[in-house]
């Protein structure tokens, strides 16, 4: 036995001498090929996956495929423990043993508005009750629980709390227990030449996309029981006509059924307590005018005032009380993250590499394949798992590879993970995210642009990636986007909220996002492969010991 151990030790030293770390790094790098990227992408975005909607058969099939590839590459399972039946032929005793699998399972609540939606106003000045009719003067996006609310109305301008920009619509008013009335957009959103537009306009499409989510979160945090939306530019009731044969028309569809109907099937993590989200009510123009006139508010005059002064004009509408009653249809959905890991010398501290593998599913015979969003990012995670395994390295820090569920429903899989991590979340040194890395923006004529968002305090993240682009001649023009705490509509957000440094790769926006035209045939495979190669080289440095937090440490 001692002789064998000595021989093994000598053999190990020989291997280490024969394969220095640089050779191991390039061995993994060479496994990242365009053909491997293409084949995985075409399978994940095929019609067989049925659009990979959260909790559906298609997403389960995709999850099984990802888990099987992790296992094939030699990645260890890092999901939930499963109970395995143990039966010995040499013994009559039978028992159970626990072993990790690749799946992290979670319960989600899927819900949509029910058949009963009621809204009325008690007008104290006129002494009358004004009942409104659903889909004539209002529509409702319910929370996951039914609501039965009688509450005062507080007008909160745009419903924004931007203290960093010196603007807060909630200053001077108390909305706890109230129904808030808010305008769309932000000061100056209607006038691109205004100083207000330049100050408050979101810097990118993610910012615009997340604006209403941020508004809703603020309203809930401050205790609002309901939200009423108004619009100056169009009448919400235009979308509620019952007799127009082709009232929905866009590039890929025309018909009477709303192609956005699947967005009304919302999901959330139930949590351990009942925590209802405020229902959101859209008012018709005539209902809006009635409410505003009761307080002597001219909406266009007020909009121009807020644009010019950039100062809130919030107030309680003392003459009206709202009565809101909603019903909800809901059920439990079981969904799964797919999680594997590569054990490092340090088995506690981790680098997490992730992307969401869910998409929108099917609707009225259309399959939303989601090749770019986000089969491409999922392929990046799988390809990186293969590359690190192929290198033969045992990194200094452990690496977790994750495919998230429920991103399209509100980053549910990644939020669940940060609350139920494989290793303590405060031991996560870095999170690297991939979302939509296979297409080109309309202005990307050279087909080489991508963005790398990262946590601003960690300049070494940009410096390291920039070095790789030059040293290895990666064929990319990378726009680096530092942010104090990067947020947005992708899975880096839950990690950033936990003060974990992040990197987030994205190729570019295109007009086939969230349409049935997001096919694998339209992917730029070369570009996708180059982004994965850049990520591999960058992550390699940090996984093998480079100090991620060096800039922060110098400040402390």
C-alpha positions in Angstrom: 0.0 0.0 0.0 2.8 2.4 0.9 4.6 1.5 -2.3 1.5 2.2 -4.3 1.0 5.6 -2.6 4.7 6.6 -3.4 4.3 5.6 -7.0 1.0 7.6 -7.2 2.7 10.6 -5.7 5.6 10.5 -8.2 3.1 10.1 -11.0 1.1 13.1 -9.8 4.2 15.2 -9.7 5.1 14.2 -13.2 1.7 15.1 -14.5 1.8 18.5 -12.8 5.2 19.1 -14.5 4.0 17.9 -17.8 0.8 20.0 -17.7 1.5 23.4 -16.3 -1.5 25.5 -15.6 -1.3 27.4 -18.9 -1.5 24.1 -20.8 -4.5 23.1 -18.7 -6.2 26.4 -19.4 -5.7 26.1 -23.2 -6.9 22.5 -23.1 -10.2 23.8 -21.8 -10.2 26.7 -24.1 -9.8 24.5 -27.2 -13.0 22.5 -26.2 -15.1 25.7 -26.8 -15.9 25.2 -30.5 -18.5 26.7 -32.7 -19.8 23.3 -33.6 -20.4 22.4 -29.9 -22.2 25.7 -29.3 -24.3 25.3 -32.4 -25.5 21.7 -31.7 -26.5 22.5 -28.1 -28.3 25.7 -29.1 -30.3 24.0 -31.9 -31.4 21.3 -29.5 -32.5 23.6 -26.6 -34.3 25.9 -29.0 -36.0 23.2 -31.0 -39.8 22.7 -31.2 -39.4 19.6 -29.0 -38.8 21.9 -26.1 -42.1 23.6 -26.6 -40.8 27.0 -25.7 -39.5 25.9 -22.3 -42.2 27.8 -20.3 -41.6 27.6 -16.5 -42.9 24.3 -15.0 -44.0 22.8 -18.3 -43.2 19.5 -20.0 -40.9 21.3 -22.4 -38.9 23.0 -19.6 -38.6 19.7 -17.8 -37.2 18.1 -21.0 -34.7 20.9 -21.3 -33.8 20.5 -17.6 -33.2 16.8 -18.0 -31.0 17.5 -21.0 -28.9 20.0 -19.1 -28.5 17.7 -16.2 -27.4 14.8 -18.4 -24.8 17.0 -20.0 -23.4 18.1 -16.6 -23.2 14.5 -15.7 -21.5 13.5 -18.9 -18.9 16.3 -18.4 -18.1 15.1 -14.9 -19.8 17.9 -13.1 -21.0 16.9 -9.7 -24.7 17.3 -8.7 -25.4 20.3 -6.4 -29.2 20.3 -6.2 -31.5 18.9 -3.6 -30.8 15.7 -1.6 -32.8 12.7 -2.8 -33.7 9.6 -0.9 -32.3 6.5 -2.5 -33.5 3.0 -1.6 -30.6 0.7 -0.6 -31.0 -3.0 -1.0 -28.2 -5.4 -0.3 -28.3 -8.9 -1.8 -26.2 -10.2 1.0 -28.5 -8.8 3.7 -32.2 -8.7 4.4 -31.7 -5.1 5.8 -33.1 -2.3 3.6 -32.6 1.4 4.2 -32.3 4.8 2.7 -29.3 7.0 1.9 -29.3 10.6 0.9 -27.6 11.8 -2.3 -27.6 15.1 -4.1 -29.2 15.3 -7.5 -28.9 18.0 -10.2 -32.3 19.6 -9.5 -33.2 22.2 -7.0 -37.0 22.0 -6.8 -39.4 24.8 -5.7 -43.1 25.4 -5.4 -44.4 28.4 -7.3 -47.9 29.9 -7.4 -49.2 30.5 -10.9 -52.2 32.9 -10.9 -54.4 35.1 -13.1 -57.4 37.3 -12.6 -60.6 35.4 -11.9 -64.2 36.1 -13.1 -65.1 38.7 -10.4 -63.5 42.2 -10.7 -65.3 45.1 -9.2 -64.4 48.8 -8.8 -66.5 51.7 -7.6 -66.0 55.3 -6.2 -67.8 56.9 -3.4 -68.0 60.6 -4.2 -68.4 62.5 -1.0 -69.1 65.9 -2.7 -71.9 64.6 -4.8 -73.1 62.0 -2.4 -73.2 59.2 -5.0 -71.6 55.8 -5.6 -70.1 55.4 -9.1 -69.8 51.7 -10.1 -67.5 50.8 -13.0 -67.8 47.9 -15.3 -64.9 45.5 -15.9 -63.4 45.7 -19.4 -65.4 48.8 -20.1 -63.9 51.3 -17.6 -61.2 49.3 -15.9 -59.1 46.2 -16.1 -57.2 44.5 -13.3 -53.9 42.7 -12.9 -54.4 40.9 -9.6 -52.0 39.8 -7.0 -51.8 36.1 -6.0 -54.5 36.6 -3.4 -58.1 38.0 -3.8 -58.6 41.5 -2.6 -61.5 43.3 -1.0 -60.5 46.9 -0.3 -62.2 50.1 0.7 -59.6 52.8 0.9 -58.8 56.5 0.3 -57.1 57.5 -3.0 -53.7 59.2 -3.0 -52.4 60.8 -6.2 -48.6 60.1 -6.3 -47.6 61.7 -9.7 -45.4 59.1 -11.5 -45.1 56.9 -8.4 -41.3 57.2 -8.4 -38.9 57.2 -5.5 -35.5 58.4 -7.0 -33.8 59.9 -3.9 -30.4 59.7 -5.6 -31.8 62.1 -8.3 -33.5 64.4 -5.8 -37.0 63.3 -6.7 -39.6 61.3 -4.7 -43.3 61.3 -5.4 -44.0 59.8 -2.0 -42.5 62.6 0.0 -45.1 64.5 2.0 -47.9 61.9 1.6 -48.7 58.7 3.5 -49.9 55.9 1.2 -50.1 53.1 3.8 -53.5 51.5 3.6 -54.4 53.6 0.5 -55.0 53.0 -3.2 -52.5 55.1 -5.1 -53.2 56.8 -8.5 -50.2 57.2 -10.7 -49.2 58.5 -14.1 -47.1 56.5 -16.7 -43.4 57.1 -17.3 -41.4 59.7 -15.5 -41.0 63.5 -15.5 -40.3 64.6 -19.1 -41.1 61.2 -20.6 -43.3 62.9 -23.2 -40.7 65.5 -24.2 -37.2 64.2 -25.2 -35.9 67.8 -25.4 -36.7 68.6 -21.8 -34.2 68.7 -18.9 -36.4 66.3 -17.0 -36.2 63.7 -19.8 -32.4 64.0 -19.8 -32.3 63.6 -16.0 -34.8 60.7 -15.5 -34.8 58.8 -18.8 -33.6 55.2 -18.2 -30.2 54.6 -19.8 -31.2 51.5 -21.7 -34.1 49.2 -22.5 -33.6 47.1 -19.4 -34.1 50.3 -17.4 -37.3 51.0 -19.3 -38.4 47.4 -18.9 -37.8 47.5 -15.1 -39.4 50.9 -14.5 -42.9 49.7 -13.6 -41.6 46.8 -11.6 -39.6 49.3 -9.5 -42.7 51.5 -9.1 -44.8 48.5 -8.0 -42.1 47.4 -5.5 -42.0 50.9 -4.0 -45.7 51.1 -3.7 -45.8 47.7 -1.9 -42.9 48.6 0.4 -44.7 51.8 1.5 -47.9 49.9 2.3 -50.2 50.8 -0.6 -53.1 48.3 -0.9 -53.8 48.9 -4.6 -52.5 50.8 -7.6 -54.5 52.7 -10.3 -52.8 53.4 -13.6 -53.8 56.2 -15.9 -52.6 57.1 -19.4 -52.6 60.4 -21.2 -51.4 59.2 -24.6 -53.9 56.4 -25.2 -57.1 55.1 -23.8 -56.7 51.7 -22.1 -60.2 50.8 -23.2 -59.1 50.7 -26.8 -57.7 47.2 -25.9 -61.0 46.0 -24.5 -63.2 46.2 -27.6 -65.2 43.0 -28.0 -66.2 43.1 -31.7 -63.1 43.9 -33.7 -62.0 40.8 -35.7 -58.4 41.7 -35.9 -57.8 44.1 -33.0 -54.3 42.6 -32.3 -51.8 43.1 -35.1 -48.0 42.9 -35.2 -45.3 41.5 -37.3 -46.1 37.9 -36.7 -49.8 37.8 -35.9 -53.2 39.4 -36.4 -56.4 38.2 -34.8 -58.9 38.7 -32.0 -56.9 36.9 -29.3 -54.4 38.9 -27.3 -50.9 37.4 -27.9 -49.8 38.9 -24.6 -52.3 36.9 -22.7 -49.7 34.5 -21.4 -48.2 37.5 -19.5 -51.4 37.4 -17.4 -50.4 34.0 -16.1 -48.0 35.3 -13.5 -45.9 33.4 -10.9 -44.3 34.0 -7.6 -42.5 32.2 -4.8 -45.1 31.7 -2.1 -42.7 32.3 0.8 -43.5 31.4 4.4 -46.2 34.1 5.0 -49.1 35.6 3.2 -47.7 38.6 1.5 -50.1 39.9 -1.2 -49.0 42.2 -4.0 -51.2 45.2 -4.6 -53.6 44.7 -7.5 -52.9 47.1 -10.5 -56.0 48.7 -12.0 -56.0 50.4 -15.5 -58.6 53.1 -15.8 -60.4 54.1 -19.0 -60.0 57.7 -20.0 -63.4 58.8 -18.8 -62.8 57.1 -15.5 -59.5 58.8 -15.2 -61.0 62.2 -16.0 -63.7 61.7 -13.4 -61.2 60.9 -10.7 -58.8 63.7 -11.5 -61.6 66.3 -11.9 -62.8 65.5 -8.4 -59.5 67.0 -7.1 -59.4 69.8 -9.7 -56.4 68.2 -11.5 -55.9 68.9 -15.2 -53.7 66.0 -16.3 -51.9 67.7 -19.1 -51.3 70.9 -17.1 -49.9 68.8 -14.3 -47.7 66.7 -16.6 -46.2 69.9 -18.0 -45.7 71.3 -14.5 -43.8 68.3 -13.3 -41.7 68.3 -16.4 -40.8 72.0 -15.9 -40.2 72.0 -12.1 -39.1 68.4 -11.5 -40.9 68.7 -8.2 -43.6 66.3 -7.0 -47.2 67.4 -6.6 -48.7 64.5 -4.8 -51.9 64.8 -2.7 -54.7 62.8 -1.2 -58.0 63.0 -3.2 -60.2 63.7 -0.2 -63.5 63.7 -2.0 -63.3 60.1 -3.2 -63.0 56.6 -1.7 -62.4 53.5 -3.8 -64.0 50.1 -3.3 -62.1 47.3 -5.1 -62.9 43.6 -5.1 -60.9 41.1 -7.2 -60.9 37.3 -7.5 -57.9 35.1 -8.5 -57.5 31.7 -10.1 -54.3 30.1 -8.8 -52.5 26.7 -8.4 -49.1 25.3 -7.4 -46.5 24.7 -10.0 -43.3 22.6 -9.4 -40.3 24.1 -11.1 -36.6 23.2 -11.1 -33.2 24.9 -11.2 -30.4 22.7 -12.6 -27.3 23.0 -10.5 -23.9 21.3 -10.6 -20.5 22.0 -9.3 -16.8 21.5 -9.8 -15.0 21.0 -6.5 -12.1 23.4 -5.8 -9.3 23.3 -3.2 -11.6 25.6 -1.2 -14.9 23.7 -1.0 -16.8 26.5 0.7 -16.1 29.6 -1.4 -17.6 29.6 -4.8 -17.9 31.3 -8.1 -21.4 30.9 -9.6 -22.0 30.8 -13.4 -25.6 31.0 -14.4 -28.2 31.6 -17.1 -32.0 31.1 -17.2 -33.2 28.2 -19.4 -36.9 29.0 -19.3 -38.8 31.0 -22.0 -42.4 31.9 -22.9 -43.7 28.5 -24.1 -46.5 28.2 -26.7 -49.6 30.2 -27.5 -52.4 29.6 -30.1 -50.2 27.3 -32.1 -47.1 29.5 -32.0 -43.9 28.2 -30.4 -41.7 30.8 -28.7 -38.4 28.9 -29.1 -36.3 31.5 -27.3 -33.0 30.7 -29.0 -31.3 33.9 -28.0 -33.5 34.4 -24.9 -32.1 32.3 -23.4 -31.0 29.0 -24.9 -27.8 30.9 -25.9 -27.0 31.8 -22.3 -27.8 28.3 -21.2 -25.4 26.9 -23.8 -22.7 29.2 -22.4 -23.1 27.7 -18.9 -23.0 24.1 -20.3 -20.0 24.9 -22.5 -18.1 26.4 -19.6 -18.8 23.4 -17.5 -17.4 21.2 -20.2 -14.4 23.4 -20.7 -13.4 23.6 -17.0 -13.9 19.8 -16.8 -11.8 19.2 -19.9 -9.0 21.3 -18.6 -8.3 18.9 -15.8 -7.7 21.7 -13.4 -8.7 21.7 -9.7 -9.4 25.4 -9.2 -8.6 27.2 -6.0 -12.3 28.0 -5.6 -15.3 25.8 -6.3 -17.4 26.6 -9.4 -21.2 26.3 -9.4 -22.9 25.9 -12.8 -26.6 26.8 -12.7 -29.5 26.9 -15.2 -32.3 29.0 -13.7 -36.0 28.5 -14.0 -38.7 31.2 -13.8 -36.6 34.2 -15.1 -39.4 35.2 -17.4 -41.8 35.2 -14.4 -39.7 37.5 -12.3 -36.2 36.0 -11.7 -37.8 33.3 -9.6 -35.1 30.6 -9.9 -32.2 32.9 -9.1 -34.1 34.5 -6.2 -34.8 31.1 -4.8 -31.2 30.1 -5.1 -29.8 33.1 -3.2 -32.2 32.1 -0.4 -31.4 28.4 -0.6 -27.7 28.4 -1.8 -25.6 25.3 -2.4 -22.9 27.0 -0.3 -23.4 30.0 2.1 -24.4 32.9 -0.1 -21.8 35.2 1.7 -19.1 32.7 0.5 -20.0 33.5 -3.2 -17.1 35.4 -4.5 -18.5 36.2 -8.0 -21.6 35.6 -10.1 -21.3 35.5 -13.9 -24.5 35.8 -15.9 -25.4 35.2 -19.5 -28.6 36.4 -21.2 -29.1 36.8 -24.9 -25.6 36.3 -26.2 -26.3 35.1 -29.8 -27.7 38.0 -31.8 -26.6 41.4 -33.2 -28.2 44.8 -32.6 -29.3 46.7 -35.7 -26.4 49.1 -35.4 -23.8 46.2 -35.1 -22.7 46.1 -38.7 -19.4 44.3 -37.9 -21.3 41.7 -35.8 -18.8 41.9 -33.0 -20.4 44.1 -30.3 -21.3 42.8 -26.8 -21.7 44.4 -23.4 -20.2 43.3 -20.1 -21.9 44.9 -17.1 -20.2 44.5 -13.8 -20.1 45.8 -10.2 -18.3 49.2 -10.3 -16.3 48.7 -7.1 -14.4 45.8 -8.7 -12.5 47.3 -11.6 -10.3 44.2 -11.8 -13.3 42.5 -13.5 -13.1 44.9 -16.4 -9.3 44.9 -16.5 -9.1 41.1 -16.6 -11.6 40.8 -19.4 -10.0 43.6 -21.4 -6.6 41.9 -21.1 -8.1 38.6 -22.5 -9.6 40.4 -25.5 -6.2 41.8 -26.4 -3.9 38.9 -25.4 -5.9 36.1 -26.9 -7.3 38.2 -29.8 -10.9 37.6 -29.0 -13.0 38.9 -31.9 -15.2 41.2 -29.8 -15.8 44.9 -29.3 -16.7 44.9 -25.6 -18.6 47.8 -24.1 -17.9 47.7 -20.4 -20.7 49.0 -18.2 -19.9 49.5 -14.5 -22.7 50.1 -12.1 -22.7 50.5 -8.3 -25.3 47.7 -7.9 -26.2 46.3 -11.3 -29.9 45.5 -11.6 -32.3 44.8 -14.4 -34.5 42.1 -15.9 -32.0 39.2 -15.6 -30.6 36.8 -13.0 -27.6 38.9 -11.9 -30.1 41.1 -9.9 -30.7 38.8 -6.9 -26.9 38.3 -6.5 -26.2 42.1 -6.8 -28.9 42.7 -4.1 -26.8 40.4 -1.8 -23.7 42.6 -2.5 -22.0 39.9 -4.5 -19.9 41.2 -7.4 -21.3 40.3 -10.8 -20.4 40.1 -14.4 -23.2 40.0 -17.0 -22.6 39.3 -20.7 -25.2 40.3 -23.4 -24.8 40.5 -27.1 -27.5 43.0 -28.2 -31.1 43.8 -28.5 -33.2 42.9 -31.6 -36.8 43.3 -32.6 -37.5 39.5 -32.5 -37.1 39.4 -28.8 -40.1 37.7 -27.2 -41.6 36.7 -30.6 -41.9 33.3 -32.3 -39.1 34.5 -34.6 -36.3 34.0 -32.1 -35.0 30.9 -33.9 -31.6 29.1 -33.6 -31.0 29.6 -37.3 -30.7 33.4 -36.7 -28.0 33.0 -34.1 -24.5 34.4 -34.7 -22.6 31.2 -33.6 -19.2 32.8 -34.1 -20.1 35.7 -31.8 -21.7 33.4 -29.2 -18.6 31.3 -29.1 -16.3 34.3 -28.7 -18.3 35.5 -25.8 -18.1 32.1 -24.1 -14.3 32.0 -24.7 -13.9 35.5 -23.2 -15.9 34.4 -20.2 -13.9 31.2 -19.8 -10.5 33.0 -19.8 -11.8 35.7 -17.4 -13.4 33.3 -14.9 -10.3 31.1 -15.1 -8.1 33.8 -13.5 -10.5 34.3 -10.6 -11.2 30.6 -10.1 -7.5 29.9 -9.9 -6.8 32.5 -7.3 -6.8 36.1 -8.7 -8.1 38.4 -6.1 -11.6 39.6 -7.2 -11.9 42.1 -4.3 -8.5 43.8 -4.7 -9.9 47.2 -5.5 -12.4 47.0 -2.6 -9.6 45.9 -0.3 -7.5 48.9 -1.2 -10.3 51.2 -0.2 -10.8 49.6 3.3 
